[in-house]
Amino acid sequence: MEILLSLLLLFLLLPIYMIVIRWIFGINLIVDRLEKIQLSLERIRKENESTKIKYDRIISQQEKIINLNAERNNRQAEMIDLLK
């Protein structure tokens, strides 16, 4: 019975012991810093993705413009050939 009570007491106090150990060794500070770094990295990744999407849109628009200019140049060349 005493063993069961001592085990129960140990399991009830275990979270408190873990908090005290984390605080003593400063692991909590390290974990907080790592969480902040992780959040910063996630924000940077999202910004990179949005920037990539913007650049992809710009590139596709430029490709469309290039194609339209090429078609216009071809039509102008055909008209010049017809006028000769």
C-alpha positions as CSV (number, residue, x, y, z in Angstrom):
1,M,0.0,0.0,0.0
2,E,2.8,2.4,0.8
3,I,4.4,1.6,-2.5
4,L,1.2,2.5,-4.3
5,L,0.9,5.7,-2.4
6,S,4.5,6.6,-3.1
7,L,4.1,5.8,-6.8
8,L,0.9,7.9,-7.0
9,L,2.7,10.7,-5.2
10,L,5.6,10.4,-7.6
11,F,3.3,10.5,-10.7
12,L,1.4,13.5,-9.3
13,L,4.6,15.4,-8.5
14,L,6.4,14.4,-11.7
15,P,5.0,17.3,-13.8
16,I,6.1,19.8,-11.1
17,Y,9.6,18.2,-11.0
18,M,9.8,18.5,-14.8
19,I,8.9,22.2,-14.6
20,V,11.4,22.9,-11.9
21,I,14.1,21.0,-13.8
22,R,13.4,22.9,-17.1
23,W,13.5,26.2,-15.2
24,I,16.7,25.3,-13.4
25,F,18.6,24.3,-16.5
26,G,17.2,27.1,-18.7
27,I,15.7,24.7,-21.1
28,N,12.6,26.7,-21.1
29,L,14.5,29.7,-22.5
30,I,16.1,27.6,-25.2
31,V,12.7,26.1,-26.1
32,D,11.2,29.6,-26.3
33,R,14.0,30.8,-28.6
34,L,13.7,27.8,-30.8
35,E,9.9,28.4,-31.1
36,K,10.5,32.0,-32.0
37,I,13.1,30.9,-34.6
38,Q,10.6,28.3,-36.0
39,L,7.9,31.0,-36.3
40,S,10.4,33.3,-38.0
41,L,11.3,30.6,-40.4
42,E,7.7,29.8,-41.2
43,R,7.0,33.5,-41.8
44,I,10.0,33.7,-44.1
45,R,8.9,30.6,-46.0
46,K,5.4,32.1,-46.5
47,E,7.0,35.3,-47.8
48,N,9.2,33.4,-50.1
49,E,6.2,31.4,-51.5
50,S,4.2,34.6,-52.1
51,T,7.2,36.2,-53.7
52,K,7.7,33.2,-55.9
53,I,4.1,33.3,-56.9
54,K,4.4,37.0,-57.8
55,Y,7.6,36.4,-59.9
56,D,5.9,33.4,-61.6
57,R,3.0,35.7,-62.6
58,I,5.4,38.4,-63.8
59,I,7.3,35.9,-65.9
60,S,4.1,34.4,-67.4
61,Q,2.9,38.0,-68.3
62,Q,6.3,38.7,-69.9
63,E,6.1,35.5,-71.9
64,K,2.7,36.5,-73.1
65,I,3.9,39.9,-74.1
66,I,6.9,38.4,-76.0
67,N,4.6,36.0,-77.8
68,L,2.2,38.9,-78.8
69,N,5.1,41.0,-80.0
70,A,6.4,38.0,-82.0
71,E,3.0,37.6,-83.6
72,R,2.8,41.3,-84.4
73,N,6.3,41.3,-85.9
74,N,5.3,38.3,-88.1
75,R,2.2,40.0,-89.3
76,Q,4.2,43.2,-90.1
77,A,6.7,41.1,-92.0
78,E,3.9,39.5,-94.0
79,M,2.4,42.9,-94.8
80,I,5.8,44.2,-95.9
81,D,6.2,41.1,-98.1
82,L,2.7,41.8,-99.6
83,L,3.6,45.4,-100.3
84,K,6.7,44.4,-102.2
